[in-house]
């Protein structure tokens, strides 16, 4: 049964590689009952979910959170797309922090968190 507190999360930089943090985030989101939408320029599946092609910028309704797993040098081209998802917040995981993007999002009224999604889930701060 869906919990109204569950936060639909778009994973930018999703991967089917179980050794990567983006994969572990999908796994933990699922375990905690949060629906996730994996997005990447690379295809594949994550826990039965097709990885959507970031290059076509698919419409994803009802996104609460975007969690970033891509290097800041690759984020600029996705700024408008991420904004179009209308998230309440964006999480910059370690290694994805981007000060100029953070300021851009905050100016648009989007909360920005520089933290690890895995730690947030484990500690009930998600």
C-alpha positions as MATLAB code, in Angstrom:
seq = 'XXXXXXXXXXXXXXXXXXXXXXXXXXXXXXXXXXXXXXXXXXXXXXXXXXXXXXXXXXXXXXXXXXXXXXXXXXXXXXXXXXXXXXXXXXXXXXXXXXXXXXXXXXXXXXXXXXXXXXXXXXXXXX';
ca = [
       0.000    0.000    0.000;
       1.340    3.422   -0.915;
       2.344    5.675    1.927;
       1.553    9.358    1.441;
       4.991   10.165    2.852;
       6.773    8.260    0.080;
       8.827   10.518   -2.118;
       9.045    9.721   -5.831;
      12.700   10.143   -6.669;
      14.392   10.644  -10.023;
      17.895    9.167   -9.999;
      20.079   11.148  -12.418;
      23.010    8.947  -13.394;
      21.283    5.635  -12.679;
      23.170    2.440  -13.468;
      22.590   -1.281  -13.521;
      26.030   -1.810  -11.956;
      25.332   -3.065   -8.401;
      28.727   -1.737   -7.228;
      27.761    1.901   -7.885;
      26.152    4.231   -5.365;
      23.346    5.153   -7.776;
      22.319    1.481   -7.900;
      22.512    1.198   -4.107;
      20.329    4.302   -3.819;
      17.673    2.690   -6.038;
      17.807   -0.434   -3.888;
      17.467    1.512   -0.635;
      14.715    3.752   -2.007;
      12.754    0.630   -2.958;
      13.394   -0.959    0.459;
      12.083    2.198    2.132;
       8.975    2.275   -0.069;
       9.941    5.288   -2.174;
       9.199    4.893   -5.895;
      12.156    5.760   -8.102;
      12.677    6.647  -11.739;
      16.152    5.792  -13.051;
      17.511    8.203  -15.688;
      20.813    7.960  -17.548;
      22.446    8.334  -20.942;
      23.201    4.612  -20.607;
      20.400    2.060  -20.901;
      19.629   -0.998  -18.859;
      17.450   -1.938  -15.929;
      17.600   -1.261  -12.208;
      15.657   -3.671  -10.012;
      13.212   -4.342  -12.849;
      12.794   -0.672  -13.790;
      13.914    0.437  -17.248;
      16.530    3.175  -17.142;
      14.944    6.059  -19.049;
      17.077    7.818  -21.646;
      18.136   11.139  -20.179;
      18.964   12.381  -23.699;
      15.254   12.423  -24.666;
      14.336   14.178  -21.402;
      11.242   12.082  -20.687;
       8.313   13.580  -18.823;
       8.211   12.217  -15.286;
       5.183   13.349  -13.286;
       5.015   13.855   -9.527;
       8.740   13.963   -8.783;
       9.425   14.980   -5.191;
      13.198   14.534   -5.188;
      15.996   14.459   -7.732;
      19.137   12.721   -6.516;
      22.272   13.504   -8.509;
      24.944   10.936   -9.325;
      26.664   12.705  -12.216;
      29.816   14.784  -12.204;
      29.265   18.565  -12.103;
      30.936   18.879  -15.522;
      28.023   16.901  -17.013;
      25.203   18.678  -15.173;
      24.893   21.923  -17.138;
      23.104   20.367  -20.109;
      20.433   18.871  -17.824;
      19.617   21.987  -15.750;
      16.455   22.937  -17.641;
      15.286   19.327  -17.744;
      15.740   18.877  -14.001;
      13.859   22.125  -13.456;
      11.053   20.819  -15.711;
      10.592   17.864  -13.343;
       9.439   20.395  -10.730;
      11.095   18.658   -7.781;
      10.685   19.928   -4.255;
      14.367   19.219   -3.656;
      17.592   18.137   -5.301;
      20.163   16.047   -3.462;
      23.776   16.475   -4.553;
      25.527   13.279   -3.490;
      29.261   13.334   -2.691;
      31.197   14.112   -5.859;
      28.221   15.751   -7.579;
      28.207   19.008   -5.611;
      27.863   22.046   -7.864;
      27.724   25.510   -6.317;
      26.428   27.362   -9.394;
      23.697   24.764   -9.993;
      22.800   24.904   -6.292;
      22.332   28.686   -6.484;
      20.295   28.325   -9.712;
      17.940   25.796   -8.074;
      17.566   27.804   -4.877;
      16.675   30.901   -6.925;
      13.880   28.801   -8.478;
      12.565   27.888   -5.019;
      13.907   24.332   -4.972;
      15.471   23.023   -1.772;
      19.041   21.802   -2.196;
      20.713   19.232    0.017;
      24.399   18.341   -0.186;
      24.354   14.895    1.403;
      24.433   11.191    0.699;
      21.058    9.728   -0.214;
      22.108    6.396    1.331;
      22.928    8.025    4.669;
      19.734   10.089    4.577;
      17.674    6.930    4.071;
      19.532    4.983    6.770;
      19.111    7.747    9.327;
      15.480    8.645    8.580;
      16.365   12.081    7.155;
      15.120   11.367    3.649;
];
